[in-house]
Amino acid sequence: MDREVQQLLEMGATAAQARAALRQYKDVMQAAEKIFEGKFDDVVDDGVPAQPDVSQDALDGSKVSRMVTPEDEEDDTGMDDEEGDDDYVDYDSDYDAKADRGRAVADVDPYAGIFFSKDRREEVIEVEEDPEIVTIPGTSQTIKTMTQGQWMKGCPEGGEQSFLFSLYDQLSGSTCPCPECKHPYQRKKSDFFALYHEFSDYIDSLRKIVRQHCSRCSSEFCIACGEPISGDKAHRPNAAKDDNPLFHCSNLQGVILGVGLSMLEQLFAEQSQDYMKSTASVGEKNTKKRKVQDIAPVDEMDEDEDMYYSSAATRGKKAKGGIGYAGAAKEDTSGQTEALAIQRVKDERMASLLGSIRVYLPSLERIGGGQTSDYLVHPTALAHLRRRFNYVGSALLRNDSLTDMSDRAVLYFELFEWLETISNHEALASMMAMPIMVPVSTKSMAPKKSVRGALGRGTRDRIVVYEGSSGPRELLEAIVIQSQAALKGLEGVKSLTEQDEEEMTEEQKRMTRDDKGKGKEIDPVQLPENLKLLQFCQRILATANAIDRSLRETKGEAFVDRLHASLPKILSTASTRTHNEVSAGSTHEETYKVYLKWATQARFEYCDLSLPTNVKIILNSKDDETAPNYKFYFNSEARMLANADIPKRSLAIAKELAILTTNLPVAWDSSVFLRVDETRVDIIKCLITGPEGTPYHNGCYLFDIFLGPNYNQTPPSVKYLTTGGGRYRFNPNLYADGKVCLSLLGTWSGPGWIPGKSTLLQVLISIQSMILCEEPYLNEPGWAGSAGTSQSAAYSANVRRMVVNTAMLGCLRNPPEPFGDIIRTHFRLKARSVREQLDRWLAQDDGRPTTGDGGGYGSPQAKKGEGEEGGSLSAFAKDVAALKKILATLEKKSSKEMDVSE
């Protein structure tokens, strides 16, 4: 056991921690992992000084935890030593030592330390220092060294700080005695922490110095760990037979990963800044050409939790001067080819660096056999991955464009290799489930004196606030969802490398079946773009399956089940719907969160939109009688394309679905919900809830959407359905016969659809924010200059009456398929808010009758009370009362049990 204790001591554990861990876990690697996770932080060493320790103030919980440096341990009163005044600085840790003392009691949840809440928020004091400048041996070139602050940067977990501090302290200046004759050899910071311009230069430099030959006894030893190097050492089964010096010990593994990932982080930050500058310059150039404000692009509003759109995009604010504006009709593509070439070079450089660093990741499946450091993983390895690799990986995985990712496949394929390698090793696999702690704010602190009384030379403290966000596997699942959607759009495309039946997922098997009577499609002549996207999607699914398989082997079924329970999902007909189980919170804030979570999960689903076979409808003579029918305005057009093979259309639909699955706008103010047919992804139904601050607020507006034979060279076909049986024209751009007037659709004047560029998502957002707007009266060209007039106010009042009667009460009494659950849950969760809204609208009502198109209110001659006898107030009041009654009933009962047809 002494040998195992020594190994753990070399990794930074104390003797007491090592013995306690080995008593509970026989395997050294597992014991090291548990020590690293902080499970044994409460163990007090008996006679062996801990390095470093935690101050009593931290244990009392009254002050921020602070890591004690060697200076503090030497002598608190030794303030006037002549050496080492600035060798060390204090590092704050956010790790709760007081809570850790209670860890002697076994956790009820064995994964509590991994699956912690994304709501977690931590404040960490980080130290910035001016780096030392050193000269590269044999040259006159100078480079910087990594400071202690850079090395320890990031939100800590458990005992990470102590392991990081210990390794940096050991390799940056301590002596390493020869294991045979004890002759001392001095380690230098520049040996291990020099930040070369190229990672390969750093590796070459390290390779030259890591093996030392003792000048006294001629023995050979590793200067990183101080252990002798033996040529006839015993090898583990499947271990490597070569003797690579950089894999000799876990200390080398820890420092190589730390320095390498720091270089990666720096390169990624530089490339990201270049991208932002180029985007800003292009945006400035385009702004000068445009007279009308655009809707913000999706990828400029990226946030976790799927809040992809700012509130301004959903509150109905519109630029006065055009409806359905989608940007310039002619796009300036000058420099686009050059920009793509530059990006490709950057991606290749990033992928090359990732590949070079990945060589030093612990891997028991290494080509040529496992190395020593693969079996004895340094505790800092997981810390480096969490703090540095996650910064790069999460940014790449948050990309919401599957097309962009496939164009940058060289980088993403290397990223997938990293994720698979990490999940394959027990010591690292837990990271796949751990929420990523991302910095959300930074505040500089006033300079303070160091422990020796003098101001630290070039030292600055700052408070960094970290918040939890989605973990790597959860981020990957969003891309998996996009890939599955794209594959549905590419149905009929045959892979060049077909998978065996037993290796296919249930989703892939379902996608290959013809379960609606369609004739079997002939494989189309493949376009290179189709195959490229197809193979990229298959690679993503293969990566996710490989990761889950590895996690089952390394962490067990319970771990994977717990992980999968937290992943985002796209529901289908066969899925268990949980809309009825969602309950409103006791406060507005709680209800707000519940609504957002529910709407995010429910915004996109696959479902069966076909009519039962026993339902007979009149067929067009050109219809395929074998094709199914759909409860869909464009049923005839859809049936005509039942067996069509149009590769360009398939590719366009695949890209469209990939975007829609995870990017539909969701907010308390207004949301967009889509239902796509399971086997005909060109058949789509949409529900938009009206934006706050508009006369459409909280109403439900239904649309049928068909992606026709020439999509996306031509716009989609869109039909508005919430018309009260053809009686109501809710907006100058929404006709009572269902016509949608929008320049993007070619049904309104102005800049239109750009083939290959415009998207259905743009259409949906244009309807949501530019048609369902604050003053719909202004959408009529002849009335565009009448903002704030009495005519505009009367028009909005008329719209509010139609909304209550049709878009609220009518939708609840006769819920349109397949949105019944969505509509009932929407009104049940927002019942309190809607009641308050109804009271305001009733008080604001002008008492005029409801007219079908509101046109009468465009004339000043329209008088209050014209039309229906006694005006409309009594009818409107009745609708409001009926709606409030339904809302009260919805709040008491499950929407599944609710019958609101009366």
N, C-alpha and C positions, 0 to 999 in steps of 0.2 A: 504493500500500500504506500510505502515511503516514496517509491518512484512516481506513482500517480500524484501524490501530494506535491512533489517537486515540479511536476509538469504544470499543475494548476498555479503554483507559486510563480512560475515563469510567465504565466498569462496575466498575472496581476492580482490574484486572489491572496488573501491572508491565510496563514496556516490553519487557523480555526475554521475559516470558511471552507477551505479545501477538505479538511477532515469531515466536517458536517455534511458537505455535499456528497462525498464518497460513501459515507455511511448510508445515505438514502439512495444514491444512484451509483451503481457499480461501474458504469461506463464513464471514462474520463471526459469524453466529448459532451455527453449529456449533463454531467456535473458542471462543466464549464459554462454550458448554456444557461443552466438554472442560476448559477452564480451571477452571470452577466445580466440575467433578467431581474436580479435584485432579490431573489427569494431568500438569500442568506445574508442580506445586508445587516440584519439584526444580530448576527452572531458576533460576539465580542471575542477578540483574540486573547489567548491566555499566555502572555509573555512575549509574543512576537508582535512587534509594532506594526500597526496597519499603515499602509501607504497608498493614498493619503487618508486622512480621517475627516470627520464631520464635527463642526464646532458645537458646543453645547447650546448655543443660541438656536441653531437649526433644530436640535433635538427637542427643544422646548416649543418650537413652532412659533415663537414670538417674532422671529426675524427671518429674513430670507436666508435659505441655506447657502453656506459659502464653503467652498473647498479649501481646506487648509493646505498651504504649500510647505515645502521643506524648510523654508525660512522660519515659519511659525514653529515648526517642530524642534528646530535647533535651540532657540532661546528667545523667548518673547522680549527679554530685556536687552538682547544684544543688538542695539540699534546702531552701533557705530563701527561694525565690522567694515574692514576696508575693501572687501571683495564681495562680488555677487549682489550688489545693491539692486540691480535691475534684472537679475537672471530669471526671476519668477514673479508672476503677478497673481493676484487672487482671482479665482474663477467662481462665479456663482452657479449654483445648481438649483434647478427647480424641483429636484427630487424630494419628496416628503419623507424625511427620516422618521418623523413621529409616527406616520402611518406604517412605515416599514417595520417598526418594532412589533407591530401586531401581526406580522406575517407568520409567526410561529404556529398560529392556528391555521390549519389547512383551509384554503379557499373552497367555498361551495362550488363555484364555477372554475374548473381547471383551466379555462381559457380566458379568465377575467383579465389577465395581463396583456392579452393579445387583442381581444375583441372589445377594446375600450371604446367609449362613446366618441363619435365625431364632434360632439358638442364641447369636448374638452378644450380648455383655454389655458395657456401657460405663459407666464412672464419670466424671461431669462435675461440675466445680465451678462452680456458678452463683452469681451475686451478686444479692442483693436490696437495693434502695435505696429510701429514702423519696422519693416523687415531688415534683417542684416543683409549686406551685400558682400558676396564672396567672389573670388576669382576662380574660374575653372582651371584645374591643374593642367599645366603644359600650354596654357593659352593666356592671352591678355583679356579675354572676354569675361564680363562680370554677370552674375545672376543673383536673384533674390533667394532667400531661404524662407521656408514656411514658418510663420510665427506660431507661438503656442495658442494665440487667439484664433488663428485660422484653423489650426488642427482640431480645436475643441468646439468649433462653431456648430450650432444647431440645437434643437430641442432634445434634452437628454431623457433617457428612460432608465429607471432602476439605478444600477451601479455603473452606467456607461462612463460617467465622468472620471471615476477613479481608474478604470482600465485605460482610458485615453491618456490621462495625466501620467500614469505610471509608465506607459510605453514611450511617450514623448520625453519624459524625464530621463529614462534609461538610455535612450539612443541619441540624445542631443548634447551630451557632455560628460557622462559618467565614465569611469574607468572600467575596463573589462580585463580581469586577470586571466592569464593563461591557465587553462584547467589542469596542466601538469606541474608547472614550476611556479605558478602564481605571479609571474612577471606582469606588471600592469601595462595595458595598452589603452590609450585615450581614444574614446569615441568623439567624433566631431559632428556638430549639427549639420554641416555641409555634406557630410557623408550620406546621410539618410533623408534630409529634408530640403535638399537643393531643388528649386523649381526650374528645371531646364525648359527650354522652349519646345523640345520634343520629348515625348515619353520614352522613346527608344534611347535617347542620350542618357536619360536618368537611369534606365535599366543597365546600359553599358557601364556607366560609372559605378553603380552599385555592385555589379558583377566583379569589378576589379578589386574592390576593397573588402568584400564580405568574408572571404577566406583569408585568414591571417596565418603566417608562419612565424612561430616564436623564434626570436633571435637567440634565445638561450638554449632551449631544449629541442628546437626544430620540430616541435609538434604542430599540427594544423588544427585550427579551431575556427568556429563561426563567431565573428565579432558582434553579431546581432544578439546572440543568446549566450555566448561564452561556452558552448558545448564543444567537445572534441569532434572531429570529423573522422569517422572510421570507414575504411574502404571495404571491410568485410562484414558490415552490419547485416543483420537478418532482415528480410523483406516480408511484409505482410502478403497474404494471397492477393493476386491481382494488382500488386504494387508495382510501380515503375522500376525498371532495372537500371536506368541511367541515374546519374548523380548530379542533377542540376543544383548548383549552389544556392539559387534563389528560392528553392523549395525546401531548404534544409530545416527551417523552424517556423513556428507561428508568428514570431516577432517580425520576420521579414514579410510574411503575408500581410500582417496588419499595417506596416508602414508603406508597402508598395500599393496596397489598395487605397490607403488614405491619401497619399500623394497623387496617385494616378487619377482618382476620382476628383480630387481638387483641380487638377489640370482639365479634366473633362467639364467640370462645372464652370470653370473660367472660360473655356472655349465656347460652350453653349451660351453663356451670358453675352460674350462678345458678338456671336452670330445673331443672337436675338436683338441686341441693340442695333446692329446693322440693318436687320429686317424692319425694325420699328422706324428707323430713320428713312429708309427707302419708301416705306408705306406712307409716312407722313408727307414726304415730298410729292409722291404721286397723288395723295389726297388733296394737297394744296393746289396742285396743277389742275385736277379735275374740278375742284370747287370754283375756280375762276370761270369755268365754262358753263356752270350750271346756274340756272335761275331759280330752281326749286329745290328745297331740301329733300334729300333722299332718306329712305328708311335705313337705319344703321345696319351694316352687314352683320350676319350671324356671328362670324368668327371674331368680331371686335367686341362682342358682349359676352365672352365666355366666362362662366362662373361655375363652381361646383354646385351640386344639388340641382343641376339642370335649369337654373334660372338664367336662361340665355338671352333674355330680352329685358331691356330697361323698362321702367314703368312708363316712360314717355311713349314707348312704342305701343303701349296697350291702353292708353288713357284717352284715345280718340283725338289727340291733338293733330291738326293737319295744317300743312302749308296752304295758304290761300293761293290758288292758281292752277289746280289740276287734280284730277282724280286718277288713281292707279298709276302714278308716275313711277317708272322703274329705272331711271337713269337715262343717259344719252342713248338714242337709238343706234348711233354708230359708236362703237367702242374704240378708243384709242389703244391699239395693240403695239405701238412702237416700243421697242425695247423689251417686249415680253419674252421673246426667244432668248435674248441675252440674259434676262433675269432668271429664266429657268436654268440656263447653263451655269450661271453663277451659283444658284441654289444647289444644283447637282454636285458641283465641286465641293461645296460646304458639307453636304450630306455625306459624301464619300470620305471627307476628312474626319468627320465626326464618327462615322461607322468604323473607320480604320482605327481610331483611338479606342473606341469601345471594344473592338476585337482584340487589340493589344492588351488592354487591361483585363479582359475576361480570362486570359490565359492564367491569371493569378487568383481567380476566384476558386474557392474550395470546390472540388468536383471529384467524386468517387468514380465517375465514368470518363475520366480523362484518357485520351488516346495515348497508349503506351503504358497505362497503369497509373494508379494513384500515387501521389507524392506524400512526403511526411506531413506537410502543412495541410493536405487535404483531409487527413484523419484528425489532426490536432488543430482545430480552427481557433484562431485568436479571437477573444471576446470582442475586440474592436471591429471585427469584420462586419458584423451586423450593424454596428453603430455607423460605420462609414456608408454602408448601403442605404440605411434609413435617412441619413442626413444629407448625403450628396447625390447618390445615384437616383434616389426618389425625386429629387428636384428636377433632374433632367427627364427621367422616365415619365413622371406624372405630366409634365408639360407636353410631351409627345403623345401620350395616351389621351389627353384631353382634346386632341384634334377632332373636330366634328365633321371633317370631310374625308370620307373613305377614298374618294378620287385622289385627293392630295396625298394621302398616305400611300396609295398604290403607286403614284408617281415618284414617291420618295422611298421606294421599297428597299433600296440598298441600306438605308438607315433603319427602317422599321424591322427588317428581317434580323438585323444584328440586335436590336432591342428585344425581339422575341427570344433570341438565343440566350440573352441575359436572364430573362424571366424564367425560362425553362431550367437553366443551370441553378438559379437560386432555389427554385422549388424542389430540385432534386436532392438538396442537402439538408439533413435534419436540423443542422445548426442555423440555417438561414431561412428555411421554409416559412417560419412564422411571419416573416416580413410581408408575405403576400396578403395576409389578412389584416395587418396592422394599419389603421388610418394614418395617412401621411400628415405630419405636422408642418404646416406652411406658415411662413412669417406674414403677418398682416399689418404690422406697424412697427416703427423703429423710433426711439426717442433717445437723443444724446444726453448724457449725464455730465454734470459739472466735474471738472478735474478734481481728483482727491489725492491725498498723500498715500504713498506706498507704505508697506509695513515697516520700513526703516526710516520713515519720517520725511523723505524727500519726494518731490513730485516725480512720478514715473516718466522716464524719457520717452516721448513719442507714444504714450499710452492713453487711450481714450476708452471710456466705458459707455455702453449704450444699453438701453432696455429694449429687448425685442419681444414682441407678443406673438405667440404661435397659436394657431387654431387647427383643430383636427379637420381633415378632409378625406375623401374617398381613398381607400387603399389601392395598391397595384392591381389586385385581382378584380376589384369592383370597377376600376377604370377600364380594365381590359374587357369586362363584360359589356360595357357600352359599345365597344368596337365589335364585339361578337354579335350583338343585336343588329348593328348596322350591316355586318357581313351576312347574317342570315337573311335580312331583308333584301340585300342585293342579290343573293343567290335565288331568292324567289323571283326576282325580276329577270334573272338570267335562266329561268327554267327552260329546258330544252337544249341548253348548251352542254355538250359532253366534255368532261375533263379529259385531258391528255393522259393523266395518270389516275385512272379510276381507283377508288377505294374498294377494299373488300367489304362485303355485306356486313360482316361481323364488326368492322371497325367504324361503320357509319353510325352517327348519332341518330336518335329517334327523330329529331327535327329534319335531318337530311333524308332519312328514309321516307318521312311523310311528304317531303317536297318532291320526291321522285314518283309518288303514286298519282294515279289519275282517279280521283274519287268523286268526280262529278259528271262522268259520262263524256268527257271531251275525247275527241279522236286523238290518238297518240301522235304527238308532234314529231315531225321529221327534223333531225338535227340540222340546224341552219348552217350555211357556209360561215365559218367563224371569222370574225374580225379580230385583228390583233388586240384591239382595245378590250373586247369582250373576254378573250382568254387571259389577258393580263389581270383584269379585275377578278375574274373567276379564280385564278390561281392564288391571288393575294388573299381573297376571302377564305379559301380553303386553308391557306397557311395560318390565318388567324384562328380558325376553328381548331386546327390541329394543335396549335400552341395552347389554347385554353384546355383542350382535352388532355394534353401531356402534363400540364401543370396540375390539373385536378387528380390525374392518376398518380403523379409523384407525391402530392400532398396526402393522398390516401395511404401511400406506402410509408411516408416519413412521419405523418402526424395522426393518421387513423381516420376512420369513417366519421366519428363524431365531430372531429375538427372540420372536415369538408362539409358535412351537413350543416354545421353552424355557419360556415362561411357562405354557403349557397343560399341560406335563408335570408341573408342580408343583401344579396345581389339584385340589381334591377331586372325586371322581367317584362316581356311582351306577352300579353295574354292572347288566347285564341278561344275558339268555341269549346275546345276540350278543357280549357283551364277553369279552375275554380274561381269564380268571381267573388270578391269580398266587399263590393261597394256597400252592401247593406249592413256590414259589420262596422263601418266607420261611424264613430260617434263624435259629435261636436264637443269642444272643450267647455269648461265652466266660465272661461274668460274669452274676450275677443282675441287676445294674443294666442291662446291655446288653439282656438278654433281656426285662426289664421294658419298656424303651422299644420294642423290636421288637414285642412283643405288643400294646401300646397302639396303635401305628401301624397294625398289621395289623387289629386289631379295629375301629378307627375306620373304616378303609376298607371293611371287610366287613360292618358291622353292618346295612346296609340294601341290598337288591338287588331288582330286578325279575327274575322268571323265569317260565318256562312251567310252570304247575302242572296243566295239563290232561293227561288220559290220551290215549294214542294212539287213533286212530279205530277200530282193529281190536280194542280191548279192549271186551268186552261186559259190561255190568253190568245188574242187574235195575232197571228203571225204575219209578218211581211213576207211576200212571196220569195224574197231573196234570203230570208233567214234559214239557217241550218236547223232543221227540225230535230236533230240529235243533240243540239247544244242546250244546256239548261237555260231557264228564264230567271230573271232577276227583278226584284222589287226596286226598280231603278229607272229613272227617267230615260236614260240612254240605253235601255235594254236591247233594242233592235241593233244599234251600232255595235254593242258589245258582242251580241250573238254572231254578227257577221265576221268578227275577228277571232272566233273561238279557236280556230286551227291555224291562225296566221303565224308565220315565222318571219319576223322582221328584226334582224340582228341589231341594227342601230337603235330601234325603238326599245328593244330589250335592255340594251346597255343604258339608255337614258332613264328608263324606269328603275333599273337597279340602282343607279346613282341617286335618283330622287327618293326612293324608299329608304336608302341608307341615311339620308339627311333627315327625313321626316321622323324616323323612329325615335330619335333622341333630341330633336331641336324644335319641336312644336312649342310655341310660347305658352307658358303656364304662369298664372298669377292670380292673386285674390281678386284683382280688378277685372280681369278678362282672360279667358283661356281658349285654346283651340283643341278639339278632340277629333280624331280620325278613326274610321273603321274601314278596313281594307279586306276585300274578299280573300279567303284563304287560298284559293286556287286561281283566281283571276285578279292579280294585283293591279290591273288597270281600272278596276271598278272600286270607287272610293266614295264614302259618305262622310260628310263633315258637319260638325256642330261647333258654332262659335258663341260664346257667352258675351253679352254686350259690355263694352268698357265703361268703367266708372266715369262720372262727369258728363255722360251723354244721355239722351233720351232713350237709348237702347240698353241701359245698364241692367245687368242680370237677366235679360231676356235670352231665350235660346233660339238660335237662327240656323236652319238646316240647309245644306247644299248637297246636290249630287254632282260628282266629278268623274269625268271619263277621260282617260289618256288615250287619245285616238291613234289611228294608224301611222300618222306622221309625227308623233310626239318624239322629241321636243323641238323639231324643226317648226312646228306650229304649236300654238298654245293649247292647253286642255279645254275641254268643254265643261262649263259650269252652269248649273241650274239652281235657282233659289226656290225653296219649297215652303217657307213659312209665310204664306200669303193669305191665310184665312180662307182657303178654298178659292183663291183668285180674286178676293175682294179688296185686299189691302196692298197699297204701294207704300212701303215703309220709308223709301228714300228715292230721290230723283234717279239714283243709279240702281235701284232694286225694284223692278217692275212687278205689277200684280200678276203678270203671266209667267214670272220666274226669270225673266231676262236680267242678267247682271251686266251693267255697263261699266267697263273698266278698260283702260287703254291697253293694259297688258294682254287682255283677252281679245283685242281687236274690235271691241264693241263700243268704243268711246274714242274720241279724238285725243291725240297726244302721243308721246313716245310709246312704242308698243313692245311686243315680244321680241327678244333677241334670240334667234335660233341657236341652240346649243349652249346658251348662257343663262337665260331666264329660267326660273324654277317655279314649281307649284307653291313652294313655301313663300315666295314673294307675292304670289296671288293671294294666298290666305292672309298674310300680314297686311296687304293693301286693303282687303275687305275689312279686316278687323280695325285698322287704325284710320283709314281714309274714307271709307263709306259709312261705317258705324261711328260717326264723328259727333262732335259737340253741337254743331249747328248744321244739320243736314239740309236746311233751306238753301244754304250757299252752294250746294253741289249742282244746283240748276244754273246753267250758264247765265241766263237772264237775270238771276237774282244774286250773283256772286258778290255784288258790292253792297249787300243789305245786311251786313253783320250788325247784330244788336238791335235790329228794328223790331217793331211790334209784330210785323208779318212773320219774321223769323221765330219769334217767341211763340206765336200761335201755331206755326207749323210744328215746332218741337212738342207743344202740348198735345197736338193731335197724334203725333208719333207715340207719345207716352201712353195714350189711351189704347192705341192699337197694340202696343207692346204688352200691356197688362192683359188685354183680352185674348191675344193670340200667342205671343211669344212666351208668356208665363202661364196663364190659366189654361189656354188651349193645349199647350204642351204637357201640362200635368194631367189634364183630364184624358187626353188621347196621346200618350207618349209615342212619338214616331220611332219605328224600329231603325237601327238597333240601339237607340240611345235612351231607352226607358230608365235603366238603372242610373245612367249618368245624370239625367234630368232630375230624377227624384233625389239623388244624393246631393246634387248641386243646391237645390232649394232647401233640403233638410239641414245641411251644414250652414247655410247662409240665412236661415229663417229669421233670426233676430235682426240681421242687417236689412233683409228685404222688407220686413214689417216697417222699420224706420223709414226706408226709402218710399214705401207706399204712402205713409202718412205725409211725407214731404210733397210727393207728387199730387196727392189729393188736395192739399192746401194750395198748391201752385196752379191747379187746373182752372181754366178760364170759363168753364161751364158751356163751352161750345159743343156742338154735336161732332161725332166722329165721322170724317169723310174718308172715302176709300183711298184717295191719292193726295189729300191735303192741299190740292191745287187751289181750292177756294180761298185758302188763307193767304195766297199770294197776292190777293187784291185787297186794297184798303176798304173796299165796300163790304167785305164779309163782316157780318154783324154777329155779336154774341147771341147765342140762342137760336140761330138760324138752323133749319133742317128739322131734326126730330122734335116732336112736340115736347115742350118743357125743357128743351136742351138736353145735353149729354151727361150732366152732373149726376143725375140719379142712376143712369146706366153705368157710368164709371165707378160710382160709389158701390154699386152692387158687385161689380167685378172685383173691386178691392176687397170687399167683405168676403166674397167667396174664396178669393185667393188666401186671405189670412186664415180662414177656417181650414183650408187644406194644409197650410203651413203648420198650424197647431197640431193637426192630426199626424203629420209627418214626423214631428218632433217626438210624439208619444210612441209611435209604432215603427217597426222596421219597414223600410220602403218596400221590401219584398211582400210583406203582409198587407200593404196599403192598397186600397181601391179608392181612387180619387175620381172616378168617372162620373159620380153623381153631381 
